Amino acid sequence: MSNQGQQESLPVQLSLFDIEIPGLGHKQRRNKLDKRSITPESDLQTARFWFKVHLESSGHPKNTVYAYTNDLAVLIDTIGNKTLRQINEKDIGAYLSSAHKKSTRKRRLTSLREFYAYLIHDLRLQINDPTTPFYPERVNLKTPVPLFPEEQKRLLATARNLGDKYFLMVYLMLKLGLTRTELLALKKQHVDVSDPSEPIIYINYGDPRWRHKDRVLKADKEFSETYIQYRDTIESDTLFPIIPQSVNAILHRIAKIAEIDKQVTPQLLRDTFGVGQAKSGKTEEELLAILGLADDPRNRDSVRRYIRLANPMGEVGDTSSDSK
């Protein structure tokens, strides 16, 4: 593997605390810096630091903060610690072309656009946005292989035999389409079983930026009975106080016991749910809503995959609600 290929896969960590401020000639600590001092003559490393502070204070997930700031670290490593005014389209082109994968180039461009939106719109710096001429490359989505109805039954039955927690985890992802993140964020206050025959699960991100992800989902009596038993045995307010990797490990174990050959992951369960909803006649708009997806071209492609899989012998035409 070339050094360039290795560089792409390994994170680049630049100092976040000791930052050289142009014009001062020495390093100052974080608590002595002020984002208002950022100007077009500020260097990338200084701007990157304050972009990280901005992302954290805005409530962005840790993995998003890491991805954006690490991409900027790679930019600095590629073009040098230039001032904001010096960065041009040629620099951006060199940075993007150094990535060998479409998905990496697309992610880097997203990171840069967020960075320049912060500089130009939030800080109101009078600089040009060198990312303007660039467009994200289309990354083809893989066609999922959902669980067959009989496999779904085996998975749920096996999970039930292993315990209430495992049944609830599988049920929420398979029957309601929760993501792994949403599953682990669930608290007792999000589950309403005041009417056990029609339990309600509230997915609430608590952030206006993710309002499209908020939704109200209905379960069934089987869920209520199991949930009430489980709820009364746990002390924590969080329903599943485990790390993300444990969810995958649990699903792998359940699938192995159930003798399911497919690689059962949280995404596969969500895909299976999506296909099932498409089979029930849900439109693109309805699928976007029930899955908590933003209405953008990539997510449209995702739900169209579900519709195609639900109707393998049919043609997928205009499946929007307007066509009905």
N, C-alpha and C positions, 0 to 999 in steps of 0.2 A: 504493500500500500504506500502511496506517495505521502510525503509530508503534508501536502495540501489536503488529502483525504483525511489524514489523521487530525488535522487542525479542525476540520469541519465537525467531527464527531466528539471532540473533547471540549469542555467548557473552558473559556478563557476568563480568569479572574484578575481584574485590575483592582487597585486599591480603591476602597470606597470612603476612606476616612482622611487620609492625607492627600490633599489635592493642591496642585500647583495652580495658583490664581495668576493669570497673565497680568503683568504690570506690577506685581508685588514682589516677585523674585524670591519668595520663600513659601513654605508650606504652612497652612493654617488648619486647625482642627475643625471638625464638623460643626461644633456649637458656635464657632466664630464666623461661619459663612452665612450668607443671606441670599436666597434665590433672586431677590430683586437686583442683586449685583450682576446677574447674568446679562450680557450684552452680545451683539453680533461678533464681538472680538473675544468672547469667552471660548475656551477650548472644549473639545468634545467630552473629555473626562469630567470636567466640572459640570457640564450640562447633564451628563449621564447620571451623576450623583443626585442632582436635584430632581431629575426625572424619576429616579427610584423612590425618593422621598414622596414625590407627588403620587405615584402609584400606590404606595403603602398607605398614605393618608386618605386616599380615595376608596380604600377598601377592596382593592384588587386581590384576587387569590395569590398565594405565595408562588405557585408555579408560573403564573402569568408574569409576576414581577421578575422572577428569575429569568424566564425566557426572553423578555424584552431587554433587560439590562445586559444579559449575556450576549445577545445579538449585537448590542451596541459595543460591547467589549471586543467582539470579533471585528466590527467595523474599524475600531481604533487600531487594532492589530494589523488590519489590512491596509488602511490609508494613512495611518499615523494620527497623532493627536492634534489635528488641525483645528483652527478656529471655526466657529459656525459659519462665518461669512465665506471662508475659503472652500467649503465643501461644495462640489459641483456635480453635475449629472454624470460626468466621466467617473468620478469616485464611486458613485452609487452603482454604476454599471459594473465596475471592477469588483465591487463587494458582492453583488448578486451573482455574477458569473463565476465567482470562486466556489460557489456551492454546486455540487454535482447533482443533487436531487431536486426535482420540481417542488416537492413539499418543503424543502429547506429554503429554497428561494422565495416561495410564497410566504413562509413564516417570517423571513427576514424583512420582506417588504412590508408586511403588516406591522412589525416592530418599528420600522423606520417611520411609517405613516403616523403611528400613534405618537412617536417622539416629536415629529414636526408639528403635529396638531397641538401638542403641549407647548412647544416653543412659539408658534405663530398665533394660536388662538387664545391660549391661557396666559402666556407671558407677553404676548403682543410684540414680539421681536420683529423688526423690519428686515426680514431676510427672505430669500427665495426658497421655495420648497423643491429641492432637487429630485424628489421622488415622483413628481407630477407626470413625467413622460412614461413611467413604468406601470405595467399592468400585471396583475397576478396571473400566472399560468394555470390553465385548467388541470386539476389533478383528478384523474378518473377514480371514481369510487368503486371499491370492490363489491361485487354482488354477494350479499350475505346468504348463508345456507341455514335457514331457520329450522328450529326443532319441529319434527312432525307431531301431530296430535298425540300419538301413542307415546312418543318420547317425552312430551310435556307431562303426561299423566305419570309416567315412571319417575320423572324428576321430582314432581311434587310429592308423590307417595313416599319416595326415599327420604326426602327432606323431612316429611312429617314423622317418619319412623326415627329419625335422628334427634328430633326435638322441636319444640315450638319456635325457637329462634330461627332455626334453619328453614322451617316451613315459611315463616313470615318473610324472610329475606328473599327466598325464591319467588314467593307469591307477588311481592311488591314489584320486583323487576320483570317477572314473566307476565303477570296478569294486569299490571298497571303501568308498565313501561318506565319505571324510575331508573335514573342513571345511578351509578355507584355513588357519586357525590351526593345526590339527593337522598339516597338510602341512608348514608352515614350521617346526614344532617337532621334526620327525623327525630323529633322529640315527642314526648307524651302529649304535649299541648297541640300537636299537629293532627292527632287522630281523634275523631269524634265518634264514639260508639253509644251516644245517648239513645239512638235507635239501632239496636243490634242487627236488625234486618237490613238496614241500609247504612253501614258505616261510611264515614267520609274522611278522606285523607287530604290535608291541605299542604300543597307544595308552595312554600313562600320563601323567596330569596331575600326579602327585606331590603331590596336595593332597586331604585327606579330604573337603573340601567338594564336590569334583568327582569323587568315587569312581564315580558312575553313568556318567561319561564314559569311564572306563577300560575297555578291551576288547582282546580278542585276535582278530586277523583273519587269515584264511588266503588266500594268493594262489596263483598257479600257476607252472608251470615257465617259462613265457614271461617272467614277471616276474623270476624268479630269475636267468635268464641275462642279462637286460638290466641288472638291479641290480648283479650282480657286476662286469660290465664298467664300469659307471658308478662304482661305489664305488672301484674301483682307480685311477680317474683324478682323483679329487678329494682335496685335502689336508685340508679342513675336516671336523670331526666332524659338523657339521650338513649334511644332505643337500642342502638347497636354500637356500643363504645369500643370499636375495633379499628385497626388501621386499614387503609384501602387494599393493600396487598392481601390481607386476610380474607377479604371478600372473594377474591379470585381463587385463593387456596381452598376455601370452603366449597365453592362451586365445582372445582376440579375433583374434590373428594366425593361430593354427592353424585356427580356424573359418573365417576368410576364405579361406585357402588351400584348405581342404576344401570350400569353396562351400556352407557351411551358413548359411542365412538367419537362423536363430534367434540371439538374443543369448546366447552361450555364456559362462556365468559359473561360478565354483566352486559356487554354490548350485544352478544348473541341473544340474550333473553329480551333485550329491548327491541332488537330487530324482529324477533319472533312475535312480540306484541304488536309491532307496527304492521307486519304482514297480516296478522289476525284482524286488526282494525280495518285494514284495507279490504279484506274479504267480507267484512260486515257491511261494506258500502261507503266507508268514510271517503270524503273528497280530499284533495290536496290541502285545502285550507283547514279542514277538520283534523287531518293528521298532524299538520304543523302545530295546531293549537293543543291537541291532546298530548303531544310529545314535548311541548314547551320549546319549539324551535322558532327562531327568527325567520321571517319571510325573506329569504335571499336565494339566489340561484343555486348555491350548493345544497341548501336544505330542501329546496324544491326537487333537486335531483334525487336526494335521499328518499323522500316520500314517494316519488315516482317509481323508484326501485321496488318499494313495498307493493305498490299497485300492480306493477308488472308481475311480481312473484305471486300475487293473489289471483291474477288472471292470466296464467301462462298460455292459454290458447286464444286469448282475446287481444284486441288492439287497444293500446293506451292512447286515447285521444285527449280531448280537453276534459280533464277530471276536476276542474275547479267548480265551486258551488254555483258560479254564474251560469254554467252550462246546463244546470238542472232545471 
